[in-house]
Amino acid sequence: MFRPKIPTMPTPTGQVSPPAVVEPTTIVPAAQTPPPAPVPPAPSRPTVQLTPGTALALVGGGTAVVLVVGAVLVSMLLAVAITGASVAVCAVVLRSLLASEMQRR
């Protein structure tokens, strides 16, 4: 009951053809061309150029992220505070009800 059932690989249906054989072709040398000019190696890390527009967009995006995260955190803190206050009010009400019940007896 608790043993896993491992599925089996399904057998192919229909006609199965053998893989095609690729035969090598002969290479005919072309006319001699001069070797290309050596290209200087590219730097390992491309340089990032910040224009005033992209810098402004980065600052605006960062500000928006900080504001959204701040709003979420403040709202969560407010929810915890409201919940704590309501639990405290409920505890005070229950305490007064129980105390008044004990005094009647």
C-alpha positions as CSV (number, residue, x, y, z in Angstrom):
1,M,0.0,0.0,0.0
2,F,2.8,2.4,0.9
3,R,5.2,1.2,-1.7
4,P,5.6,3.6,-4.7
5,K,4.7,2.3,-8.1
6,I,7.4,3.1,-10.6
7,P,6.0,3.5,-14.1
8,T,7.5,1.5,-16.9
9,M,8.6,3.0,-20.1
10,P,6.0,2.6,-22.8
11,T,7.0,0.6,-25.8
12,P,6.9,2.5,-29.1
13,T,3.9,1.8,-31.3
14,G,4.0,1.8,-35.1
15,Q,7.0,1.3,-37.4
16,V,10.4,2.2,-36.0
17,S,13.0,3.2,-38.5
18,P,16.8,2.9,-37.8
19,P,18.7,6.1,-37.5
20,A,19.9,7.7,-40.7
21,V,23.6,7.2,-41.5
22,V,25.5,10.5,-42.2
23,E,28.3,10.1,-44.7
24,P,31.2,12.5,-44.6
25,T,31.6,14.8,-47.6
26,T,34.8,15.8,-49.3
27,I,36.1,19.3,-48.7
28,V,37.4,21.2,-51.8
29,P,39.9,23.9,-50.9
30,A,39.0,27.3,-52.2
31,A,41.3,30.0,-53.4
32,Q,43.8,31.3,-50.9
33,T,42.4,34.3,-49.0
34,P,44.5,36.5,-46.7
35,P,44.0,35.8,-43.0
36,P,41.7,38.3,-41.4
37,A,43.2,41.1,-39.4
38,P,43.6,40.2,-35.7
39,V,40.8,41.6,-33.6
40,P,41.7,43.0,-30.2
41,P,40.2,40.9,-27.4
42,A,37.0,42.1,-25.9
43,P,37.0,43.1,-22.3
44,S,35.8,40.4,-20.0
45,R,33.1,42.7,-18.5
46,P,31.3,45.2,-20.8
47,T,31.3,48.8,-19.5
48,V,28.0,50.2,-18.4
49,Q,27.5,53.8,-19.4
50,L,24.9,55.6,-17.3
51,T,23.2,58.5,-19.0
52,P,21.3,61.0,-17.0
53,G,18.1,59.4,-18.1
54,T,19.0,55.9,-17.0
55,A,20.4,57.3,-13.7
56,L,17.1,59.1,-13.1
57,A,15.2,55.9,-13.9
58,L,17.3,53.9,-11.5
59,V,16.8,56.4,-8.7
60,G,13.0,56.5,-9.4
61,G,12.7,52.8,-9.5
62,G,14.7,52.4,-6.3
63,T,12.6,55.0,-4.6
64,A,9.4,53.3,-5.7
65,V,10.6,49.9,-4.4
66,V,11.6,51.5,-1.0
67,L,8.2,53.2,-0.7
68,V,6.2,50.0,-1.6
69,V,8.2,47.9,0.8
70,G,7.9,50.5,3.5
71,A,4.1,50.7,3.0
72,V,3.8,46.9,3.2
73,L,5.8,46.8,6.4
74,V,4.0,49.6,8.0
75,S,0.6,48.1,7.2
76,M,1.7,44.7,8.7
77,L,2.9,46.5,11.8
78,L,-0.4,48.3,12.0
79,A,-2.3,45.1,11.6
80,V,-0.3,43.5,14.4
81,A,-0.9,46.5,16.7
82,I,-4.7,46.5,16.0
83,T,-4.9,42.8,16.7
84,G,-2.9,43.2,19.9
85,A,-5.2,46.0,21.1
86,S,-8.3,44.1,20.3
87,V,-7.1,41.0,22.1
88,A,-6.2,43.2,25.1
89,V,-9.7,44.7,25.1
90,C,-11.3,41.3,24.9
91,A,-9.1,40.2,27.8
92,V,-10.2,43.1,29.9
93,V,-13.9,42.5,29.2
94,L,-13.6,38.8,30.0
95,R,-11.8,39.6,33.2
96,S,-14.4,42.0,34.3
97,L,-17.2,39.6,33.4
98,L,-15.5,36.8,35.4
99,A,-14.8,39.1,38.3
100,S,-18.5,40.2,38.5
101,E,-19.6,36.6,38.2
102,M,-17.4,35.7,41.2
103,Q,-18.8,38.6,43.3
104,R,-22.4,37.5,42.8
105,R,-21.8,34.0,44.4
